[in-house]
Amino acid sequence: MEHNDMIYIRAAAYNSLGSGLPSPLSSANVRVNVMNTDISNLAILNQFEGTVNLGWDNIFPSSNAMDTRYTYELYSDNATGGQFTKVTNTNLSQYTVENLSSGTYNFKVRARTPCGEGNFSNYARVTIQLVTLRNTEPARMDVLGIEQQDCHVKVSWSAPESGSQPITGYQLQVGSGSTFNDITPLCGAMLYSSNCVIPMQLLSVAPHNMRDGDPVYFRAAAFNAIGQGAWS
């Protein structure tokens, strides 16, 4: 039958002896195509890392917006290039798929009504390429500033690039050039400092044991949760 064809219906009752006379004919114009359930224009609206927002033409009247019998079924091949599985049912004409791994995904959507489902839409294809950040220590520190102040030495520095994690502290060492020792406790893990003032007297005792006229070398390194950066 075609859309708006006239149809005739009759009925009859029956029992174990047979069928009774049919009823008079009843007629009606039939709407074969109650609703066009084919969807077109499935597209990737936007994409960011492992999240994809898809959209398609809305074919449902606004009066059916809250009717759960009218839904869109979104399918994906899960980057396998094989069998499609359902991602969701929704009564909206947009849907956001999250937490996708790297790979190429194909999506398709169809509408479902109380009268059945429509044909699948065109494919929408998206390639996800997640960037894996390498865990790194802070960069090497620049040359330190050295300033003698009476019986103290002030060592100053600028924060280097932090690497993949925030800087959590600095370590300062003093030595003869071939061997170095930590300056503790005055200049231990200094999170917010940019300088350290060291009494000269501290350098004359163990483990430094320096004497008047000895060359003194300082070096510093920043560290984060990954590890320590290179010495300055």
VEXNURO-48658 format. One record per residue (C-alpha): residue number from 1; residue in three letters; x, y, z. Coordinates in steps of 0.1 Angstrom, whole numbers. Layout:
<recs>
REC vopa bake    c1    c2    c3
REC  NUM  Ala     X     Y     Z
...
</recs>
This chain:
<recs>
REC vopa bake    c1    c2    c3
REC    1  Met     0     0     0
REC    2  Glu    10    36    -6
REC    3  His     7    66    15
REC    4  Asn   -30    77    18
REC    5  Asp   -43    46     1
REC    6  Met   -79    37    11
REC    7  Ile   -81     4    29
REC    8  Tyr  -112   -17    39
REC    9  Ile  -114   -39    70
REC   10  Arg  -140   -65    80
REC   11  Ala  -142   -90   108
REC   12  Ala  -160  -122   116
REC   13  Ala  -163  -144   147
REC   14  Tyr  -157  -181   146
REC   15  Asn  -161  -212   169
REC   16  Ser  -156  -249   166
REC   17  Leu  -185  -252   140
REC   18  Gly  -171  -225   117
REC   19  Ser  -170  -188   109
REC   20  Gly  -199  -164   112
REC   21  Leu  -208  -138    86
REC   22  Pro  -183  -110    81
REC   23  Ser  -191   -76    94
REC   24  Pro  -199   -47    71
REC   25  Leu  -168   -31    55
REC   26  Ser  -151    -3    74
REC   27  Ser  -127    20    54
REC   28  Ala   -99    44    63
REC   29  Asn   -71    63    46
REC   30  Val   -38    48    57
REC   31  Arg    -7    68    64
REC   32  Val    19    43    56
REC   33  Asn    48    66    63
REC   34  Val    39    78    98
REC   35  Met    73    95   103
REC   36  Asn   105    96    82
REC   37  Thr   130    79   105
REC   38  Asp   160    81    82
REC   39  Ile   188   104    95
REC   40  Ser   213   123    75
REC   41  Asn   242   146    81
REC   42  Leu   259   128   111
REC   43  Ala   290   149   117
REC   44  Ile   318   155   141
REC   45  Leu   311   188   157
REC   46  Asn   343   192   176
REC   47  Gln   370   170   191
REC   48  Phe   395   175   219
REC   49  Glu   420   148   229
REC   50  Gly   398   118   238
REC   51  Thr   365   135   236
REC   52  Val   343   138   205
REC   53  Asn   310   157   201
REC   54  Leu   287   144   174
REC   55  Gly   256   159   159
REC   56  Trp   229   150   134
REC   57  Asp   196   163   119
REC   58  Asn   168   162   144
REC   59  Ile   138   144   128
REC   60  Phe   116   142   159
REC   61  Pro    88   168   165
REC   62  Ser    93   189   196
REC   63  Ser    62   172   211
REC   64  Asn    81   140   213
REC   65  Ala   111   155   231
REC   66  Met   103   138   264
REC   67  Asp    88   106   250
REC   68  Thr   112    78   256
REC   69  Arg    97    58   228
REC   70  Tyr   114    82   204
REC   71  Thr   151    79   207
REC   72  Tyr   183    81   187
REC   73  Glu   207    51   189
REC   74  Leu   243    59   184
REC   75  Tyr   267    31   175
REC   76  Ser   305    29   172
REC   77  Asp   330     3   160
REC   78  Asn   353    12   189
REC   79  Ala   383    17   166
REC   80  Thr   383   -20   157
REC   81  Gly   372   -15   122
REC   82  Gly   347   -44   128
REC   83  Gln   314   -49   146
REC   84  Phe   295   -19   158
REC   85  Thr   281   -17   193
REC   86  Lys   257     7   208
REC   87  Val   271    37   226
REC   88  Thr   239    53   239
REC   89  Asn   202    60   235
REC   90  Thr   194    97   236
REC   91  Asn   164   119   226
REC   92  Leu   188   147   217
REC   93  Ser   204   153   183
REC   94  Gln   239   157   198
REC   95  Tyr   260   134   220
REC   96  Thr   295   137   235
REC   97  Val   316   105   236
REC   98  Glu   344   107   262
REC   99  Asn   375    88   273
REC  100  Leu   384    75   239
REC  101  Ser   418    59   234
REC  102  Ser   440    65   204
REC  103  Gly   426    51   172
REC  104  Thr   402    57   143
REC  105  Tyr   365    55   152
REC  106  Asn   335    52   129
REC  107  Phe   301    63   142
REC  108  Lys   266    59   129
REC  109  Val   231    67   142
REC  110  Arg   195    57   136
REC  111  Ala   161    68   150
REC  112  Arg   137    45   168
REC  113  Thr   100    52   172
REC  114  Pro    70    31   184
REC  115  Cys    67    19   147
REC  116  Gly   102     6   145
REC  117  Glu   137    18   136
REC  118  Gly   150    38   106
REC  119  Asn   180    32    84
REC  120  Phe   214    40    97
REC  121  Ser   229    74    89
REC  122  Asn   262    81    70
REC  123  Tyr   294    72    89
REC  124  Ala   312    99   108
REC  125  Arg   349    91   112
REC  126  Val   374   105   137
REC  127  Thr   410    97   145
REC  128  Ile   421   101   181
REC  129  Gln   458   107   187
REC  130  Leu   465   111   224
REC  131  Val   498   128   233
REC  132  Thr   516   110   261
REC  133  Leu   536   135   281
REC  134  Arg   571   123   291
REC  135  Asn   579   127   328
REC  136  Thr   608   150   331
REC  137  Glu   629   166   358
REC  138  Pro   635   203   360
REC  139  Ala   659   219   335
REC  140  Arg   695   227   344
REC  141  Met   698   258   365
REC  142  Asp   716   289   352
REC  143  Val   749   303   366
REC  144  Leu   745   312   403
REC  145  Gly   750   346   417
REC  146  Ile   777   348   444
REC  147  Glu   781   378   467
REC  148  Gln   803   380   497
REC  149  Gln   788   401   526
REC  150  Asp   813   405   554
REC  151  Cys   815   371   570
REC  152  His   787   356   549
REC  153  Val   783   345   513
REC  154  Lys   750   350   495
REC  155  Val   742   326   468
REC  156  Ser   712   334   445
REC  157  Trp   696   318   415
REC  158  Ser   666   319   392
REC  159  Ala   641   291   388
REC  160  Pro   646   269   358
REC  161  Glu   620   253   336
REC  162  Ser   601   230   359
REC  163  Gly   598   199   336
REC  164  Ser   566   179   337
REC  165  Gln   559   186   373
REC  166  Pro   561   217   395
REC  167  Ile   594   224   413
REC  168  Thr   593   212   449
REC  169  Gly   627   224   461
REC  170  Tyr   664   232   454
REC  171  Gln   696   217   466
REC  172  Leu   727   237   471
REC  173  Gln   762   223   474
REC  174  Val   797   237   480
REC  175  Gly   830   222   472
REC  176  Ser   866   225   459
REC  177  Gly   856   217   423
REC  178  Ser   862   180   424
REC  179  Thr   841   171   455
REC  180  Phe   810   187   468
REC  181  Asn   789   185   499
REC  182  Asp   754   197   507
REC  183  Ile   750   230   525
REC  184  Thr   727   219   554
REC  185  Pro   706   227   572
REC  186  Leu   707   263   561
REC  187  Cys   702   255   524
REC  188  Gly   683   223   523
REC  189  Ala   651   217   503
REC  190  Met   641   254   497
REC  191  Leu   608   255   480
REC  192  Tyr   602   292   477
REC  193  Ser   637   305   482
REC  194  Ser   658   322   455
REC  195  Asn   689   327   476
REC  196  Cys   708   313   506
REC  197  Val   731   332   530
REC  198  Ile   759   310   542
REC  199  Pro   782   319   572
REC  200  Met   818   317   562
REC  201  Gln   825   299   595
REC  202  Leu   803   270   583
REC  203  Leu   827   264   554
REC  204  Ser   857   259   577
REC  205  Val   843   229   596
REC  206  Ala   835   194   585
REC  207  Pro   825   182   560
REC  208  His   838   213   541
REC  209  Asn   871   219   560
REC  210  Met   881   249   538
REC  211  Arg   909   273   546
REC  212  Asp   915   309   540
REC  213  Gly   925   314   503
REC  214  Asp   909   281   491
REC  215  Pro   888   284   459
REC  216  Val   852   278   468
REC  217  Tyr   827   265   442
REC  218  Phe   789   264   445
REC  219  Arg   764   245   425
REC  220  Ala   726   241   427
REC  221  Ala   699   219   413
REC  222  Ala   661   220   413
REC  223  Phe   639   189   418
REC  224  Asn   603   179   414
REC  225  Ala   582   148   420
REC  226  Ile   600   130   391
REC  227  Gly   635   137   403
REC  228  Gln   664   161   404
REC  229  Gly   675   182   375
REC  230  Ala   711   187   364
REC  231  Trp   735   207   385
REC  232  Ser   742   243   375
</recs>
